[in-house]
């Protein structure tokens, strides 16, 4: 069953009605009711299908407060005058065997049923002896076929067919029904339906035209007659309450009249809280039909298996089509996005190619070639300067070190460094250095030399005096070993 409410469609020989409820099943969204031309439907069977289709379209188009789409699921209610209800009992067998026992009993009842009927059953309770009570419902296949063919021809998807009595029970607030033995009296404008129900499960239902009700005198006498009949069939479940439902405006008066005759009567309360339809009661049969697919409780469905399979197939096809439409739209969006990116990349590529061609043309000019040659020469000079810097760099640091350790009385007259290409340190093999100077005394030279060889790069230095005889006005030379 669908997870959302379906449309509810009900008709008899006199009128047809349509209901659409909200997704939460608490409000009536749209409703319509039309009087049927005489002879269009006879004994709940559609006589003229083409005229019925036209009237069905009118029913949907003129719904209040707005039209109803025909591309919807629908549950059809069959008038109780064409429904056969029967009770039977089976032993309480555990497991799946109880279904086999029920099916066996149904097959035994088929010979006493009218020919060409669709059946379904439902467990409705237990007897005092512990037997399982089962309700069997049967509807002529011809009625179901005509209803389904007409509805599918206008685009509706039939998902359920059930007796109207179940819809009349379903629309009532369930707290009024649970745990009670009741006579449900559903009153239309020109008919009445009298149903014996226990805890909301029907056990029998009888449809009476208003003329038949009038023959008994008044509605109260008819109610009393059905109470006596139900009590005679179910002495252990005597009726303790009459619940009045329906679409007539004088229901409140009927409830008071029954109470005046010492009959416990109550007015049915609708499960629907409000409606958007002006001046409308909320106990129509089509309202209850619209709630069938919303309720999770299993209930009778006399739609034949082949129609159910078609409905499931149509549902799967619709889902598949929606998925395919979504994938197609997604693919088209992806292709549009790729096309846009392709156009953007093509535009960028054209701009880059144009820029490249301009650069190539500029490079081919004589002025550009001259600049390129000059740039090559400049790069070569720069490379040589970098190599020279690596070879000769750091002399300012050496001079700072010498200045820091040279005392007063010593004058450095020269500092010569000789390094082969590729060498960077004075201590590298193949490097040589020489420091010359004058001093006022020999101790000053010795002190300067001791300080000098403690510095990195000067460790291998040797001291040479210009004269070993002079103590003042000395000349000296400090050089590394390789200069000796």
C-alpha positions as CSV (number, residue, x, y, z in Angstrom):
1,X,0.0,0.0,0.0
2,X,1.2,3.5,-0.6
3,X,2.5,5.5,2.4
4,X,0.2,8.4,1.7
5,X,-3.6,8.8,1.6
6,X,-5.4,7.8,-1.6
7,X,-8.5,9.4,-3.0
8,X,-11.8,7.9,-1.8
9,X,-14.5,7.3,-4.4
10,X,-18.0,6.0,-3.6
11,X,-21.2,5.8,-5.6
12,X,-24.6,4.1,-5.5
13,X,-27.6,4.4,-7.8
14,X,-28.3,7.9,-6.8
15,X,-25.1,9.9,-6.2
16,X,-21.3,9.8,-6.5
17,X,-18.8,11.4,-4.1
18,X,-15.0,12.0,-4.0
19,X,-12.7,12.9,-1.1
20,X,-9.1,13.9,-0.7
21,X,-7.6,14.1,2.8
22,X,-4.3,15.6,4.0
23,X,-1.1,13.6,4.4
24,X,-1.5,13.3,8.1
25,X,-5.1,12.1,7.7
26,X,-6.6,14.8,9.9
27,X,-8.0,17.3,7.4
28,X,-10.3,17.1,4.5
29,X,-8.7,18.9,1.6
30,X,-11.2,18.5,-1.2
31,X,-14.6,17.0,-1.7
32,X,-17.3,16.8,-4.3
33,X,-20.7,15.1,-4.7
34,X,-22.9,14.9,-7.7
35,X,-26.4,13.5,-8.3
36,X,-26.3,10.6,-10.9
37,X,-28.8,10.7,-13.8
38,X,-31.4,8.0,-13.4
39,X,-30.4,4.7,-15.1
40,X,-26.6,5.5,-15.3
41,X,-26.0,3.1,-12.4
42,X,-28.4,0.3,-11.6
43,X,-28.0,-1.8,-8.5
44,X,-24.4,-0.4,-8.1
45,X,-23.4,-1.5,-11.6
46,X,-22.3,1.0,-14.2
47,X,-24.7,0.7,-17.2
48,X,-23.3,3.5,-19.5
49,X,-19.5,3.7,-19.1
50,X,-19.0,6.6,-21.5
51,X,-21.5,8.8,-19.7
52,X,-20.1,7.7,-16.4
53,X,-16.6,8.7,-17.5
54,X,-17.8,12.2,-18.5
55,X,-19.5,12.6,-15.1
56,X,-16.4,11.3,-13.4
57,X,-14.3,14.0,-15.1
58,X,-16.8,16.6,-14.0
59,X,-16.6,15.3,-10.4
60,X,-12.9,15.8,-10.3
61,X,-12.9,19.2,-12.1
62,X,-15.6,20.8,-10.0
63,X,-14.3,19.6,-6.6
64,X,-14.3,22.1,-3.8
65,X,-12.3,24.2,-3.0
66,X,-10.3,23.3,-6.1
67,X,-10.0,20.6,-8.9
68,X,-8.5,17.2,-8.1
69,X,-5.9,15.6,-10.3
70,X,-6.7,12.2,-11.9
71,X,-3.1,11.0,-11.7
72,X,-3.7,9.6,-8.2
73,X,-4.3,6.4,-6.4
74,X,-7.9,5.7,-5.5
75,X,-9.8,3.3,-3.2
76,X,-13.3,2.4,-4.4
77,X,-16.2,1.7,-2.0
78,X,-19.0,-0.8,-3.1
79,X,-22.5,-0.2,-1.9
80,X,-23.5,-2.6,0.9
81,X,-26.5,-3.8,-1.0
82,X,-24.1,-5.7,-3.3
83,X,-21.8,-7.0,-0.6
84,X,-22.1,-10.4,1.0
85,X,-20.8,-10.7,4.5
86,X,-20.6,-14.0,6.4
87,X,-19.1,-15.2,9.7
88,X,-17.5,-18.6,10.4
89,X,-15.2,-20.1,12.9
90,X,-12.1,-22.3,12.7
91,X,-10.0,-24.0,15.4
92,X,-7.2,-22.0,16.8
93,X,-4.3,-23.7,15.0
94,X,-0.8,-22.2,15.7
95,X,1.4,-21.0,12.9
96,X,0.6,-20.8,9.2
97,X,-1.8,-23.7,9.4
98,X,-4.6,-21.4,10.5
99,X,-4.5,-19.7,7.1
100,X,-4.9,-23.1,5.4
101,X,-7.8,-23.8,7.7
102,X,-9.5,-20.5,6.8
103,X,-8.9,-21.0,3.1
104,X,-10.4,-24.4,3.3
105,X,-13.5,-23.1,5.0
106,X,-13.8,-20.3,2.4
107,X,-13.7,-22.9,-0.4
108,X,-16.5,-24.8,1.3
109,X,-18.6,-21.6,1.4
110,X,-18.1,-20.7,-2.3
111,X,-21.0,-23.0,-3.6
112,X,-23.5,-21.1,-1.5
113,X,-22.2,-17.7,-2.7
114,X,-23.4,-16.0,-5.9
115,X,-21.4,-17.0,-8.9
116,X,-18.6,-14.8,-10.2
117,X,-17.6,-13.1,-6.9
118,X,-14.3,-11.9,-5.5
119,X,-13.7,-12.8,-1.8
120,X,-11.4,-11.8,1.0
121,X,-11.5,-12.6,4.7
122,X,-10.4,-11.1,8.0
123,X,-10.0,-12.4,11.5
124,X,-12.4,-10.4,13.8
125,X,-12.1,-12.1,17.2
126,X,-12.5,-15.3,19.3
127,X,-15.5,-17.1,20.7
128,X,-15.8,-18.0,24.4
129,X,-14.7,-21.5,23.4
130,X,-11.4,-20.1,21.9
131,X,-12.4,-20.6,18.3
132,X,-11.1,-18.0,15.7
133,X,-13.9,-15.9,14.3
134,X,-13.5,-14.9,10.6
135,X,-15.5,-12.5,8.5
136,X,-15.8,-13.4,4.8
137,X,-16.7,-10.6,2.3
138,X,-17.7,-11.2,-1.3
139,X,-18.4,-8.7,-4.1
140,X,-19.5,-9.6,-7.7
141,X,-16.5,-9.5,-10.1
142,X,-18.6,-7.7,-12.7
143,X,-18.9,-4.7,-10.4
144,X,-15.2,-4.6,-9.6
145,X,-14.2,-4.9,-13.3
146,X,-16.5,-2.1,-14.4
147,X,-15.3,0.2,-11.6
148,X,-11.6,-0.5,-12.3
149,X,-11.9,-0.2,-16.1
150,X,-13.7,3.1,-15.9
151,X,-11.2,4.6,-13.3
152,X,-8.1,3.4,-15.2
153,X,-9.5,4.8,-18.4
154,X,-9.3,8.4,-17.0
155,X,-5.8,7.9,-15.4
156,X,-6.7,6.8,-11.9
157,X,-4.8,4.0,-10.3
158,X,-7.1,1.7,-8.3
159,X,-5.3,0.3,-5.2
160,X,-8.2,-1.0,-3.3
161,X,-11.9,-2.1,-3.4
162,X,-13.8,-2.6,-0.2
163,X,-17.4,-2.7,1.1
164,X,-18.7,0.7,2.1
165,X,-19.3,-0.4,5.7
166,X,-15.5,-0.6,6.4
167,X,-15.1,3.0,5.3
168,X,-18.1,4.1,7.5
169,X,-16.4,2.5,10.4
170,X,-12.9,3.8,9.6
171,X,-14.0,7.4,9.5
172,X,-15.3,7.3,13.1
173,X,-12.9,8.2,16.0
174,X,-11.7,4.8,17.1
175,X,-12.0,5.4,20.8
176,X,-15.8,5.3,20.3
177,X,-15.6,1.7,19.0
178,X,-12.9,-0.2,20.8
179,X,-14.2,-2.8,23.3
180,X,-17.9,-2.2,22.5
181,X,-20.7,-4.1,20.9
182,X,-22.6,-1.6,18.8
183,X,-25.2,-1.1,16.1
184,X,-23.8,1.4,13.7
185,X,-26.5,3.3,11.9
186,X,-25.2,5.2,8.9
187,X,-27.9,7.6,7.5
188,X,-27.7,9.1,4.0
189,X,-30.2,11.5,2.4
190,X,-32.4,8.6,1.1
191,X,-31.0,5.4,2.6
192,X,-29.7,3.9,5.8
193,X,-27.0,1.2,6.5
194,X,-27.4,-0.9,9.7
195,X,-24.3,-2.7,10.8
196,X,-23.5,-4.8,13.9
197,X,-19.9,-4.2,14.9
198,X,-17.8,-5.4,17.8
199,X,-14.6,-3.4,18.6
200,X,-14.8,-1.8,15.2
201,X,-15.2,-5.1,13.2
202,X,-18.4,-5.5,11.3
203,X,-20.3,-8.9,11.6
204,X,-23.2,-8.1,9.3
205,X,-24.5,-5.1,7.4
206,X,-27.8,-4.3,5.8
207,X,-28.6,-1.5,3.3
208,X,-32.1,-0.1,3.4
209,X,-33.6,2.5,1.1
210,X,-35.6,5.3,2.8
211,X,-38.8,3.8,1.5
212,X,-38.1,0.5,3.4
213,X,-37.3,2.5,6.6
214,X,-40.6,4.4,6.3
215,X,-42.5,1.1,6.0
216,X,-41.6,0.3,9.6
217,X,-42.9,3.5,10.9
218,X,-39.8,5.5,11.9
219,X,-36.1,5.1,12.3
220,X,-36.3,4.1,16.0
221,X,-38.5,1.0,15.2
222,X,-36.0,0.0,12.5
223,X,-33.1,0.4,15.0
224,X,-34.9,-1.7,17.6
225,X,-35.6,-4.4,15.1
226,X,-31.9,-4.7,14.2
227,X,-30.9,-4.7,17.8
228,X,-33.2,-7.6,18.5
229,X,-31.9,-9.4,15.4
230,X,-28.2,-8.9,16.3
231,X,-28.8,-10.0,19.9
232,X,-30.6,-13.2,18.7
233,X,-27.6,-14.1,16.5
234,X,-25.0,-13.1,19.2
235,X,-26.5,-13.6,22.6
236,X,-23.0,-13.4,24.2
237,X,-22.4,-10.1,22.5
238,X,-25.6,-8.2,23.1
239,X,-25.6,-4.6,21.7
240,X,-25.0,-2.1,24.5
241,X,-24.9,1.1,22.4
242,X,-26.2,2.6,19.1
243,X,-23.8,4.9,17.3
244,X,-25.4,7.2,14.7
245,X,-23.3,8.4,11.8
246,X,-23.9,9.7,8.3
247,X,-24.4,12.8,6.2
248,X,-27.9,13.8,7.2
249,X,-28.3,17.1,9.1
250,X,-30.9,15.8,11.6
251,X,-28.5,13.2,13.3
252,X,-28.6,15.1,16.6
253,X,-32.4,15.0,16.7
254,X,-32.4,11.2,16.0
255,X,-29.9,10.6,18.8
256,X,-32.2,12.5,21.2
257,X,-35.3,10.6,19.9
258,X,-33.6,7.3,20.6
259,X,-32.5,8.4,24.0
260,X,-36.1,9.3,24.7
261,X,-37.0,5.7,24.1
262,X,-34.4,4.4,26.5
263,X,-32.0,3.4,23.8
264,X,-28.4,4.3,24.6
265,X,-27.4,6.3,21.5
266,X,-24.4,8.5,20.7
267,X,-23.4,10.6,17.7
268,X,-20.3,9.4,15.8
269,X,-17.2,11.7,15.9
270,X,-15.1,12.0,12.8
271,X,-11.4,11.3,12.8
272,X,-11.0,14.4,10.6
273,X,-10.5,17.5,12.7
274,X,-11.4,20.2,10.1
275,X,-12.1,20.8,6.5
276,X,-11.5,23.4,3.8
277,X,-14.9,22.6,2.3
278,X,-17.7,25.0,3.5
279,X,-20.8,23.7,5.1
280,X,-19.7,20.1,5.1
281,X,-20.0,17.2,7.5
282,X,-17.0,14.9,8.1
283,X,-18.6,11.4,8.1
284,X,-18.9,10.6,4.4
285,X,-18.1,7.1,3.2
286,X,-15.5,8.5,0.7
287,X,-13.7,10.1,3.7
288,X,-13.2,6.7,5.2
289,X,-12.1,5.2,1.8
290,X,-9.4,7.9,1.5
291,X,-8.0,6.9,4.9
292,X,-7.6,3.2,4.0
293,X,-4.1,3.4,2.6
294,X,-3.0,5.7,5.5
295,X,-3.9,3.2,8.2
296,X,-1.3,0.5,8.9
297,X,-3.9,-2.0,10.1
298,X,-4.6,-4.7,7.6
299,X,-8.1,-4.7,6.2
300,X,-10.1,-6.3,3.5
301,X,-9.2,-5.6,-0.1
302,X,-11.3,-7.3,-2.8
303,X,-9.3,-5.9,-5.6
304,X,-8.4,-9.0,-7.7
305,X,-4.8,-10.2,-7.7
306,X,-4.2,-9.4,-11.3
307,X,-5.3,-5.8,-10.8
308,X,-3.1,-5.6,-7.7
309,X,-0.1,-6.8,-9.7
310,X,-0.9,-4.2,-12.4
311,X,-1.1,-1.5,-9.7
312,X,2.3,-2.7,-8.3
313,X,3.8,-2.8,-11.8
314,X,2.5,0.7,-12.6
315,X,3.9,2.0,-9.3
316,X,7.3,0.5,-10.1
317,X,7.2,1.9,-13.6
318,X,6.4,5.4,-12.2
319,X,9.3,5.1,-9.7
320,X,11.6,4.0,-12.5
321,X,10.4,6.8,-14.8
322,X,11.0,9.3,-12.0
323,X,14.5,7.9,-11.5
324,X,15.2,8.0,-15.2
325,X,13.9,11.5,-15.5
326,X,16.2,12.6,-12.6
327,X,19.2,10.8,-14.2
328,X,18.5,12.4,-17.6
329,X,18.2,15.8,-16.0
330,X,21.4,15.2,-14.0
331,X,23.2,14.0,-17.2
332,X,22.0,17.0,-19.2
333,X,23.2,19.3,-16.4
334,X,26.5,17.5,-16.4
335,X,26.8,17.8,-20.1
336,X,25.9,21.5,-20.0
337,X,28.6,22.0,-17.3
338,X,31.2,20.1,-19.3
339,X,30.2,22.1,-22.5
340,X,30.6,25.3,-20.5
341,X,34.0,24.3,-19.2
342,X,35.0,23.2,-22.7
343,X,34.1,26.6,-24.1
344,X,36.0,28.3,-21.3
345,X,39.1,26.2,-21.9
346,X,38.8,26.7,-25.6
347,X,38.6,30.5,-25.1
348,X,41.6,30.4,-22.8
349,X,43.5,28.2,-25.2
350,X,42.8,30.6,-28.1
351,X,44.1,33.5,-25.9
352,X,47.2,31.7,-24.9
353,X,47.9,30.6,-28.5
354,X,47.5,34.2,-29.7
355,X,49.9,35.4,-27.0
356,X,52.3,32.6,-27.9
357,X,52.3,33.7,-31.6
358,X,52.9,37.3,-30.6
359,X,55.9,36.3,-28.5
360,X,57.2,34.1,-31.3
361,X,56.9,37.0,-33.7
362,X,58.7,39.3,-31.3
363,X,61.5,36.8,-30.7
364,X,62.1,36.7,-34.5
365,X,62.8,40.4,-34.7
366,X,66.4,41.5,-35.0
367,X,66.1,43.7,-31.9
368,X,64.9,40.7,-29.9
369,X,67.8,38.6,-31.1
370,X,70.2,41.4,-30.1
371,X,68.6,41.5,-26.6
372,X,68.8,37.7,-26.3
373,X,72.5,37.8,-27.2
374,X,73.2,40.5,-24.7
375,X,71.2,38.7,-22.1
376,X,73.3,35.5,-22.7
377,X,76.5,37.5,-22.3
378,X,75.2,39.1,-19.2
379,X,74.3,35.7,-17.8
380,X,77.8,34.5,-18.5
381,X,79.4,37.6,-16.8
382,X,77.0,37.1,-13.8
383,X,78.0,33.5,-13.5
384,X,81.7,34.4,-13.5
385,X,81.1,37.1,-10.9
386,X,79.3,34.6,-8.7
387,X,82.2,32.2,-9.0
388,X,84.7,35.0,-8.3
389,X,82.7,36.0,-5.2
390,X,82.8,32.4,-4.0
391,X,86.6,32.4,-4.4
392,X,87.4,35.9,-3.0
393,X,84.6,36.6,-0.7
394,X,85.1,37.1,3.1
395,X,88.2,39.3,3.0
396,X,86.5,42.1,5.0
397,X,86.0,39.7,7.9
398,X,89.7,38.7,7.8
399,X,90.7,42.4,8.0
400,X,88.4,43.0,10.9
401,X,90.0,40.0,12.8
402,X,93.5,41.4,12.1
403,X,92.5,44.8,13.2
404,X,91.1,43.5,16.5
405,X,94.3,41.6,17.4
406,X,96.9,44.2,16.2
407,X,98.3,46.1,19.3
408,X,99.6,49.6,19.3
409,X,103.3,49.6,18.2
410,X,102.7,47.2,15.3
411,X,102.0,48.4,11.8
412,X,100.9,45.9,9.2
413,X,102.4,46.8,5.9
414,X,100.9,44.1,3.6
415,X,98.5,41.2,3.6
416,X,98.7,38.9,0.6
417,X,96.4,35.9,-0.1
418,X,96.9,33.4,-2.9
419,X,94.2,30.8,-3.7
420,X,93.9,28.5,-6.6
421,X,90.6,28.5,-8.6
422,X,87.9,26.6,-6.8
423,X,89.4,27.0,-3.3
424,X,87.4,28.9,-0.7
425,X,89.4,28.7,2.5
426,X,92.9,29.9,3.4
427,X,93.5,26.6,5.0
428,X,92.7,24.6,1.9
429,X,95.6,22.8,0.3
430,X,97.2,25.0,-2.3
431,X,96.3,28.3,-0.5
432,X,99.0,30.7,0.9
433,X,99.0,34.0,2.8
434,X,101.7,36.4,4.0
435,X,101.4,39.2,6.5
436,X,104.3,41.8,6.8
437,X,104.7,44.6,9.2
438,X,106.9,46.6,11.5
439,X,107.1,46.7,15.3
440,X,108.5,48.7,18.1
441,X,109.6,45.7,20.1
442,X,110.0,42.0,19.8
443,X,107.5,41.1,22.6
444,X,104.8,43.0,20.8
445,X,105.4,40.8,17.7
446,X,105.4,37.6,19.7
447,X,102.1,38.6,21.4
448,X,100.5,39.5,18.1
449,X,101.6,36.2,16.6
450,X,100.2,34.2,19.4
451,X,96.8,35.9,19.1
452,X,96.9,35.5,15.3
453,X,97.4,31.7,15.2
454,X,94.4,31.2,17.5
455,X,92.1,32.5,14.7
456,X,90.7,30.1,12.2
457,X,92.6,30.0,9.0
458,X,95.9,31.2,10.6
459,X,96.6,28.1,12.7
460,X,99.5,27.0,10.4
461,X,101.2,30.5,10.4
462,X,105.0,30.9,11.1
463,X,106.8,34.0,12.3
464,X,109.9,35.4,10.6
465,X,111.9,38.4,11.8
466,X,113.8,40.6,9.4
467,X,116.7,40.8,11.9
468,X,117.6,38.8,15.0
469,X,119.8,41.6,16.4
470,X,117.4,44.5,16.6
471,X,115.1,44.9,19.4
472,X,113.4,48.1,18.1
473,X,112.3,49.0,14.6
474,X,111.8,45.4,13.8
475,X,110.4,44.1,10.5
476,X,108.6,40.8,10.6
477,X,106.7,38.4,8.3
478,X,104.0,35.8,9.2
479,X,103.2,33.2,6.6
480,X,101.6,29.8,6.4
481,X,103.8,26.7,6.0
482,X,103.4,26.5,2.2
483,X,105.2,29.8,1.7
484,X,108.3,28.9,3.4
